[in-house]
Amino acid sequence: LTHLDRPPSPVNVTVTQLKANSATVSWDVPEGDVVIGYAILQQRQDGQMQRFIREVNTTNRACVLWDLAEDADYIIQVQSIGLYGESQASKRVHFRTLKETDRLPSNSSNQGDITMEGLDKDRQLQTGEIIIIVAVLLMWAAVIALFCRQYDIIKDNDSNNNKEKTKPSSEHSTPERPTGGLLRSK
């Protein structure tokens, strides 16, 4: 009876997003059985390290394996967890992590988050955003420079106008005196 209650083994177990220190395992669950979680057995082929990851109350069909050794061979097997027990382990899947030099260097190689995959995308976004911000700032600087230039020209015009306004009155007043004087002397 217990054997019948156990869910079938996961199928199509694949390893994607391989990096030097992480990889993502995904799998499918055959239809018709209630699966409430998964268990992953991960071990290095040289037998140095073994890890057991178990998650319940999840419908996830993928898991990020983190903190892996670079350029190392690993074997993983996935089990489905049902209401009454665990399935047989899936077929063994073998994969090899990349060398550190095979990927873009980053300070976050040891972060065991599902966000790891998103980090590279975010970095690209950030550089894009920085370019946009710089472009906008340059545009503003140009606009401000132009405005100041225009403003200076306007200011110069105003002061010239003022000078011109004051000049004629003084010009008119100064020649009047000698003419007046000349008139008087006549």
C-alpha positions as CSV (number, residue, x, y, z in Angstrom):
1,L,0.0,0.0,0.0
2,T,2.7,2.5,1.0
3,H,4.5,1.9,-2.3
4,L,1.3,2.9,-4.2
5,D,0.9,6.0,-2.2
6,R,4.4,7.2,-3.1
7,P,4.5,9.7,-6.0
8,P,6.4,8.8,-9.2
9,S,10.0,9.9,-9.6
10,P,10.6,13.3,-11.2
11,V,11.4,13.2,-14.9
12,N,13.4,15.4,-17.4
13,V,15.9,16.4,-14.7
14,T,18.2,19.0,-16.3
15,V,20.9,21.3,-15.1
16,T,21.0,24.8,-16.6
17,Q,22.6,28.2,-15.9
18,L,25.9,26.5,-15.1
19,K,28.5,28.8,-13.5
20,A,31.7,28.3,-11.5
21,N,29.9,28.2,-8.2
22,S,26.3,27.6,-9.0
23,A,23.8,25.8,-11.2
24,T,20.1,25.4,-11.5
25,V,18.4,22.1,-11.4
26,S,14.9,21.7,-12.9
27,W,12.6,18.8,-13.4
28,D,9.0,17.7,-14.3
29,V,6.5,15.8,-12.2
30,P,4.2,13.3,-13.8
31,E,0.6,14.3,-13.7
32,G,-2.0,13.0,-11.4
33,D,-0.1,12.8,-8.1
34,V,-0.1,15.3,-5.3
35,V,3.4,16.5,-4.9
36,I,4.1,18.8,-1.9
37,G,7.8,19.3,-2.3
38,Y,11.1,17.9,-3.4
39,A,14.4,16.5,-2.1
40,I,17.7,16.8,-4.0
41,L,20.8,14.7,-3.3
42,Q,23.9,16.5,-4.6
43,Q,27.3,15.0,-4.3
44,R,30.7,15.6,-5.8
45,Q,32.0,12.7,-7.9
46,D,35.2,12.5,-5.9
47,G,33.0,11.9,-2.9
48,Q,34.4,14.8,-0.9
49,M,31.1,16.6,-0.4
50,Q,27.5,15.6,-0.2
51,R,24.4,17.8,0.4
52,F,20.8,17.1,0.9
53,I,18.3,19.8,0.0
54,R,14.7,19.3,1.1
55,E,11.8,21.7,0.5
56,V,8.1,21.1,1.4
57,N,5.0,23.2,0.9
58,T,6.3,24.3,-2.5
59,T,5.3,23.8,-6.1
60,N,8.7,24.8,-7.4
61,R,10.1,22.5,-10.0
62,A,13.6,24.1,-9.9
63,C,16.3,24.8,-7.4
64,V,19.5,26.7,-7.4
65,L,22.5,24.8,-6.2
66,W,25.0,27.2,-4.7
67,D,28.5,27.2,-3.2
68,L,29.7,24.7,-5.6
69,A,33.4,24.1,-6.3
70,E,34.6,25.4,-9.6
71,D,35.6,23.0,-12.4
72,A,34.3,20.0,-10.4
73,D,32.1,17.0,-11.3
74,Y,28.8,16.6,-9.6
75,I,26.0,14.1,-9.5
76,I,22.4,15.0,-8.5
77,Q,19.2,13.0,-8.0
78,V,15.8,14.5,-7.3
79,Q,12.9,12.9,-5.4
80,S,9.3,14.1,-5.3
81,I,7.7,14.4,-1.8
82,G,4.1,13.4,-1.7
83,L,1.5,13.4,1.2
84,Y,2.5,9.8,2.1
85,G,6.2,9.7,1.4
86,E,8.9,10.3,-1.1
87,S,9.3,8.9,-4.6
88,Q,12.1,6.8,-5.8
89,A,15.1,9.0,-6.8
90,S,15.3,10.2,-10.3
91,K,18.0,9.1,-12.8
92,R,21.4,10.3,-11.8
93,V,22.3,13.5,-13.6
94,H,26.0,14.4,-14.0
95,F,27.3,18.0,-14.6
96,R,30.5,19.9,-14.3
97,T,30.9,23.4,-13.0
98,L,32.8,26.0,-15.1
99,K,36.2,27.4,-14.3
100,E,36.2,30.8,-12.6
101,T,37.7,32.3,-15.8
102,D,34.9,31.0,-18.0
103,R,32.5,33.5,-16.6
104,L,32.3,37.2,-15.9
105,P,34.1,38.0,-12.7
106,S,31.8,39.1,-9.9
107,N,32.0,39.6,-6.2
108,S,28.8,37.7,-5.6
109,S,30.0,34.3,-6.6
110,N,29.1,32.8,-3.2
111,Q,25.6,34.2,-2.9
112,G,23.3,31.2,-2.6
113,D,20.2,33.1,-3.8
114,I,17.8,32.4,-6.6
115,T,18.5,36.1,-7.4
116,M,22.0,35.1,-8.6
117,E,20.7,34.6,-12.1
118,G,19.1,38.0,-12.0
119,L,22.3,39.7,-10.8
120,D,24.0,39.7,-14.2
121,K,20.9,41.1,-15.8
122,D,20.7,43.8,-13.2
123,R,24.3,44.7,-13.9
124,Q,23.5,45.1,-17.5
125,L,20.5,47.2,-16.6
126,Q,22.6,49.3,-14.2
127,T,25.2,50.1,-16.9
128,G,22.3,51.0,-19.3
129,E,20.7,53.2,-16.6
130,I,24.1,54.8,-15.9
131,I,24.5,55.7,-19.6
132,I,21.0,57.1,-19.7
133,I,21.6,59.1,-16.5
134,V,24.9,60.5,-17.9
135,A,23.3,61.4,-21.2
136,V,20.4,63.2,-19.3
137,L,22.9,65.0,-17.1
138,L,25.0,66.1,-20.1
139,M,21.8,67.3,-21.8
140,W,20.8,69.3,-18.7
141,A,24.4,70.7,-18.5
142,A,24.1,71.8,-22.2
143,V,20.7,73.3,-21.6
144,I,21.9,75.2,-18.5
145,A,25.1,76.4,-20.4
146,L,22.9,77.6,-23.2
147,F,20.5,79.3,-20.9
148,C,23.4,81.0,-19.0
149,R,24.8,82.1,-22.3
150,Q,21.5,83.5,-23.4
151,Y,21.0,85.0,-20.0
152,D,24.4,86.7,-20.2
153,I,23.5,88.0,-23.7
154,I,20.2,89.3,-22.4
155,K,22.0,90.9,-19.4
156,D,24.6,92.5,-21.7
157,N,21.8,93.8,-23.9
158,D,20.0,95.2,-20.9
159,S,23.2,96.9,-19.6
160,N,24.0,98.2,-23.1
161,N,20.5,99.5,-23.4
162,N,20.9,101.2,-20.0
163,K,24.2,102.7,-21.0
164,E,22.8,103.8,-24.3
165,K,19.9,105.4,-22.5
166,T,22.2,107.2,-20.1
167,K,24.8,108.1,-22.7
168,P,22.5,110.2,-25.0
169,S,21.3,112.3,-22.1
170,S,24.8,113.1,-21.0
171,E,25.9,113.6,-24.6
172,H,23.1,116.0,-25.1
173,S,23.9,117.8,-21.9
174,T,27.6,118.2,-22.4
175,P,27.5,119.8,-25.9
176,E,24.8,122.1,-24.7
177,R,27.1,123.8,-22.2
178,P,29.7,125.0,-24.7
179,T,27.1,126.0,-27.2
180,G,25.4,127.8,-24.4
181,G,28.7,129.3,-23.4
182,L,29.5,130.2,-27.0
183,L,26.1,131.8,-27.4
184,R,26.7,133.7,-24.2
185,S,30.1,134.8,-25.3
186,K,28.6,136.1,-28.5
